[in-house]
Amino acid sequence: MRSTKELLSAITRIQNELDKSDEIYKDGQALFSDYDAIRAAGLIYRNTHETQMFHDRFRKLDAIYRRVEELLEAPETNILLIHFYVHGLQAFKRMCMEKETNTAETEIAVSRQFERLDNIEREYENTLWGMADRILFYCAEKKTHVAVWIAHIVRKSARTEDLFRRLDTVARKKIETDAGHSIGDRLNGMSFYKDDLAVVRDTVARCFPETIQVHDFLARSYHRHIAAQFRRIATENATAPEILSLLSWAGEYYSTMQTDHSMKRGSLDPDLLGQREEALVRKYIALCSGKIAAWLLGLAKTERKYFTERAALPEKNENNVYFSPSGIDLFQIVKQHIEAAKKTRNDRLSREIMLQCVVSIGVFQKEICAGIDEETRKYVSAIKDDTETAPFFEEYAQMIGNTALRWVGYMAMVEGNLGTELSPEEQIKLETCNAGFVEIAKKANNALWEGVKASLSPVFARLYGEEWLASGSGEGGAVVATLEDYFADYKDGMHPYLFSTL
């Protein structure tokens, strides 16, 4: 283990001793009597070859060091080849250090020979785990051979736990990275988990043997860190849009984990929301209830004002019948709130928002009915008293009736898209809501009929009276002519069903 010159000298000396031992074999009679000498000669012979092997390997050591260092500095690092070199060097070092004949001086000399290996080992470890940290990147870039190399090294070195610790740390740091100040930004900042876990499932896991369950480990690792981050984000001070974002993100997350990774919500611990979910749902319902009620009441008052003023003829829809824009506005308000709740995949929230809409629609319906009653009284009084009132009453009455029928259809669409079963009590409330729209349509029709009756009241007053009986006047013809005139006007702007019932 000393210098090369000393090693060569030792080899020469031992070979000379071996030459002397050859004489022992020449005399077969001396075989047993000289057994100890033969054994000693064999030991010397083995030591000679071992010394020659050590000498040859030490001479090649510098070249191997240079080769490994070049591989470590290469742009495309072949970590598996480096592993084999380093593993061989480590084995050779152990062989040298474990020699029984080593002296303290020898061990110091050997250690000096392997100082360069110590540096290479550190660089190898840094490179190996640096590549392991980026294993998802390599697989996403179709460089799956890197993952295969790492899998082989980890399995052969029994370092699966080390790999998992590294990957868990990478996942934690990535998830905890602050993506913004708002809740929406921070939630969006964690959505990369979809792509990451898809790469793990489709590529990374296939590079490892089944005994190393990379997909299961990383899916649960991501979940733990996402849950921790989610709990920090989901504060009780969240606004209605923020609560909706939290619930929707959680609903989509659990759906993705079950659909794409066969992991049901109950198998993922801890839960993203836990006990906070109920509090968030209650708060969202309370916040939205007031908003829905205010919007629909405002819409009803606007519609009533529109009906009262009647500044111009109402518009017609695609079916060429009078129709109010509020019909679409009401539907959009209800639809948007229910669809927003539906995105959370929380059935209870969807039903509660639906029922809150039903309550607010009931207030809307009462306001519209009150407006019809008020304007009908004014219109009938104007006919009877022959005074002026706002024009286009008949057209606006038709408009409200037509729109009410459309509202019934809209509510059926909303119920069909709710995505959850209603209880019998909830179903009754929805049916009551639809009945309210039918009642509006009836009131609108009745308003038209009240106008017709008011116009014919002078004629009806004379029917079967003394003057009528005596003169045999054609009052009946006047009635028919009046009805034909009214119904001809109504037919062009009314829904066929309402016209037939009128």
C-alpha positions, 0 to 999 in steps of 0.5 A, spaced: 500 500 500 506 504 499 509 507 493 509 503 487 516 502 487 515 499 494 510 494 491 514 492 485 520 491 490 515 486 494 512 483 489 520 481 486 522 478 493 516 474 494 517 471 487 524 469 489 521 466 495 516 462 490 522 459 486 525 456 492 518 453 494 518 449 487 524 445 489 519 442 495 514 439 489 520 435 486 521 430 491 514 426 492 517 423 498 517 429 502 510 431 500 507 430 507 513 431 511 514 438 508 506 440 508 507 446 512 512 449 507 507 447 502 502 451 505 506 457 507 508 457 499 501 457 497 499 463 502 505 467 499 503 465 492 496 468 493 498 474 497 503 475 491 497 475 486 493 479 491 498 484 491 499 485 484 491 486 483 491 492 488 497 494 485 494 494 478 487 497 481 491 503 484 495 505 478 488 505 474 485 509 480 486 516 477 483 515 470 477 512 474 477 518 478 477 523 472 472 519 468 467 519 474 468 527 474 467 528 467 461 524 467 458 528 473 460 535 469 457 532 463 450 536 460 446 529 460 448 526 466 448 518 466 447 517 473 446 510 473 453 509 470 456 514 475 453 509 480 456 503 478 463 507 478 462 510 485 459 503 487 466 499 485 470 505 488 467 504 494 467 496 494 475 497 493 476 502 498 473 497 503 477 492 501 483 496 502 481 498 509 479 492 512 486 488 510 488 485 517 495 486 515 494 494 515 498 498 520 496 505 522 501 508 517 498 504 512 491 506 513 493 513 513 496 512 506 490 508 503 485 514 506 489 519 502 489 515 496 481 515 497 480 523 499 478 524 491 473 519 492 470 522 498 469 529 494 466 524 488 461 521 493 459 528 495 458 530 488 454 524 486 449 524 492 448 531 490 447 529 483 443 523 484 438 527 489 437 533 485 435 528 479 430 525 484 427 531 486 426 533 478 423 526 477 416 529 475 420 534 470 424 528 467 418 524 466 413 530 463 419 531 458 419 524 456 426 522 459 423 516 462 430 513 462 432 518 468 426 515 472 428 508 470 436 509 473 433 512 479 429 507 480 434 502 479 439 505 484 434 506 489 432 499 489 439 496 489 441 501 494 435 500 499 434 507 499 426 507 498 425 511 504 430 516 502 427 517 496 420 518 499 423 523 504 426 527 498 419 527 494 415 529 500 419 535 501 419 537 494 411 536 494 411 540 501 415 546 498 411 546 491 404 546 495 406 552 500 409 556 495 405 563 495 401 564 489 398 570 491 394 574 496 387 572 494 384 566 496 382 564 489 389 565 487 392 561 492 387 555 490 389 556 483 396 556 485 395 549 488 391 546 481 398 543 479 397 537 483 392 535 477 398 535 472 403 532 477 399 526 479 397 524 472 405 524 470 406 520 477 400 515 475 402 515 467 409 515 467 413 515 474 410 509 477 411 505 471 419 506 471 419 503 478 417 496 481 410 495 484 414 494 491 415 501 491 408 504 490 410 511 488 403 513 485 400 511 492 405 515 496 406 521 492 398 522 492 397 521 499 403 526 500 400 531 496 394 530 499 397 531 506 400 538 504 394 540 500 390 539 506 394 543 511 395 549 506 387 549 504 386 549 512 390 555 512 386 558 506 379 557 509 378 562 514 372 564 517 372 571 514 371 568 507 366 572 503 361 569 499 365 568 493 371 566 497 366 560 500 364 558 493 371 558 491 373 554 497 367 549 496 368 548 489 375 547 489 374 542 494 369 538 491 373 538 484 379 536 488 375 530 491 372 528 484 379 528 481 382 524 486 377 519 485 376 519 478 383 519 476 387 516 482 381 511 485 382 514 492 375 516 495 374 522 500 374 517 506 380 514 504 384 521 504 386 523 511 386 529 513 379 531 510 380 538 506 375 542 510 373 537 516 368 541 521 369 547 517 365 545 511 358 545 515 360 552 518 362 555 511 355 552 508 351 555 513 355 562 512 354 562 504 347 560 505 346 566 509 349 571 505 346 568 498 339 568 501 339 576 502 342 577 496 337 573 492 332 576 495 334 583 494 335 582 487 329 578 485 325 584 489 328 589 485 327 585 479 319 585 481 319 592 482 322 594 476 317 590 472 311 593 476 314 600 474 315 597 467 308 595 467 305 601 470 308 606 466 307 603 459 311 608 455 311 604 449 309 597 446 312 591 449 317 587 445 316 580 442 320 574 443 322 569 437 315 566 437 312 573 436 309 574 442 309 579 447 315 577 452 318 581 458 326 581 459 325 580 466 323 573 464 330 572 462 333 576 468 329 572 473 332 565 470 339 567 470 339 570 477 336 563 479 340 559 474 347 562 476 346 561 484 344 554 483 349 552 478 355 556 482 352 551 488 352 545 484 359 546 482 361 545 489 358 538 489 355 539 495 348 536 495 345 540 501 348 546 499 345 546 492 338 544 495 338 550 500 340 555 495 334 552 490 329 553 496 332 560 498 330 562 490 323 559 491 322 563 497 325 569 494 321 568 487 314 567 492 316 574 494 317 576 486 310 573 484 306 577 490 309 583 487 307 582 480 300 579 482 299 586 486 301 590 480 296 586 475 291 587 480 292 595 481 293 596 474 287 592 472 283 596 477 285 603 474 284 600 467 277 598 468 275 604 472 278 608 466 273 604 461 267 605 465 268 612 467 271 614 460 277 617 462 285 616 460 290 611 463 296 609 461 296 606 454 297 598 452 294 595 458 292 589 453 299 588 450 302 588 457 297 584 460 299 579 455 306 580 456 306 578 463 301 572 462 306 569 456 312 571 461 309 567 466 308 561 462 316 561 460 318 562 467 314 555 469 318 552 463 325 555 466 324 552 473 323 545 470 330 546 467 333 549 473 330 543 477 332 538 471 339 541 472 340 541 479 343 534 480 340 532 486 334 529 489 329 533 492 325 531 498 318 530 498 317 537 502 322 540 497 318 538 491 312 541 494 315 547 495 318 547 488 311 545 485 308 551 489 313 556 486 311 553 479 303 554 481 305 561 483 307 563 476 301 559 473 297 564 478 300 570 474 298 567 468 291 567 470 291 574 473 293 576 466 288 573 462 283 575 467 285 582 467 284 582 459 277 579 460 275 584 465 277 590 460 272 586 455 267 586 460 268 593 462 267 595 455 261 591 454 258 593 460 253 598 457 251 593 452 250 588 457 246 593 462 241 594 456 240 586 454 233 584 456 231 590 458 224 594 456 228 598 451 231 592 448 225 588 448 221 593 445 226 595 440 228 588 438 235 592 437 241 588 434 245 589 441 247 581 440 251 583 434 254 589 438 257 584 443 259 579 437 263 585 434 266 587 440 269 580 442 271 579 435 275 585 435 278 584 442 280 577 440 283 579 434 288 583 437 289 578 443 291 573 438 297 576 435 300 577 441 298 571 446 301 564 447 296 560 444 295 556 451 293 563 454 289 565 448 285 558 448 283 559 456 281 566 455 
